[in-house]
Amino acid sequence: MANKDGGKARHDDWITEDYVEEIHAYLDEMMHDDHVKGLRDRLVHQIHDELLQAHDFAAAATDKPRAKATNASLVEATGQYLIPNYGRLPVAMVRGHGATLFDANGKEYIDLFAGFGAGGVTGHSHPAVAKAIRKMASTLQTVGNLFTNPWQVDLAKAITENAFAQPGGKVFFCHSGAEANEAALKLARLAGGLDGKKRWKLVSFHHCFHGRTMGGLSLTPEKYQAGFEPLLPGCAKATYGDLDSVAALLDDETAALFAEPIQGEGGMTVPSVEFMQGLRKLCTDRGVALVCDEVWTAPARTGKWFAFQHYGIEPDILTLGKACGGGLPLAACVAAPKLADVLQPGKHGCTLGGNPLCAAAGAATFKLIRDQNLLDAATRKGAAVAQALRDANVPKVKDVRGKGLMLGIELDGPGKDIFARCLARGLLINVTQDTVIRIAPPLVIEDGLLAKGIDVLIEELRR
Ligand SMILES: Cc1ncc(COP(=O)(O)O)c(C=O)c1O
């Protein structure tokens, strides 16, 4: 290519940032074309081995320069170098797009669980999220929270405008669901619940899950607490669905009640509208802050921005995690207007919380939900899955429940063999509470791929 002086252009004369952006935009657009997608998948398959060989991690993790990494070699290296706190599967996922994952052996999987919902709304490596990350990665990654951060503002605006009827809600950003709940419980204690009394006790529910930090753990069932005692004093658990059990525990010293609008780990239990409205009323009447833990259920997974919106209520504090950063570590404690200014300077913090990189990924995720109407997608696809499962009429299925693309299939016995058979066939699901299969695919999953995955699941349920 000749430049205006007639000489040969150096590559940086014409590869401007705008040009690169244009090419990325063109490629992103192409990736939505089914034919191009098919070609890309075949090509990617072919170069899979070479890619893995060239990848630094393969050599580093296996300690064998240029060695071909396999599931087995990576699992072995994991056992050698990582603390064994996870019951890991013998599979190393190395690549993904949408609702498709590939392991180190090149095997392809349909992902109906999306990494506990965390890769969950926009799918793996969504081009729009990847683009936002790419752009921020070469612009500004982190500067700490003493500076104004416009990407946080962008995302906080999207969260609060979609969460609360009145303006004035505010957001604190951190990295994980547990940290978001930690911030929520500190905020509720400092505020003294809703009436500013000396309140410190916390109430949650049996079969809940609020995280593994000492605060989150104190709210979470006893089976997770064993060996870590003593926990926070003043924590008690009510029975999900039983308002009387809640009323019996909320007193003048209770700062907050933590409730999931659908219990995820607890078995995909969907409460009634009356129950959730009853919680709201009890909390308001007794001066207790209602915290909705939406780490699993938001954004958009249940067909609404936030699952509490199914019940016609608003919480005083809302916690988010998992999917809100489009796959990057991002979580949030969101205060309704009346509690928005409780945490004053010095009262709480998180060095990397909401750094430009993660906040930009979160903002891209919220934009995508809006632009691609993923709320409706979750509702429509979830209804289709639930219908297919009910129509299949499998004797061992006792119940199909949930909202949007957050579904539970209750079995008449343990589900671990079904899980293993699905995994062997390249289908990722999850089992909780031994007998409840969880389905929570990325909301962007193509209808055909979703139907294919559900067909495999139904076949395995029938065996
Ligand atoms: C409802 C709920 N809250 C909090 C958490 C903790 O989130 P994290 O693992 O990001 O700390 C989880 C994790 O599964 C969850 O399901």
The ligand as an ORCA input file, in Angstrom:
! r2SCAN-3c Opt
* xyz 0 1
  C     -27.362    -16.825     46.158
  C     -25.870    -16.782     46.274
  N     -25.310    -15.828     47.014
  C     -23.966    -15.736     47.160
  C     -23.140    -16.646     46.544
  C     -21.653    -16.528     46.708
  O     -21.100    -16.047     45.518
  P     -19.511    -16.144     45.285
  O     -19.188    -17.574     45.065
  O     -19.288    -15.295     44.078
  O     -18.857    -15.579     46.500
  C     -23.693    -17.676     45.766
  C     -22.830    -18.670     45.116
  O     -23.248    -19.666     44.587
  C     -25.101    -17.745     45.626
  O     -25.683    -18.719     44.914
*
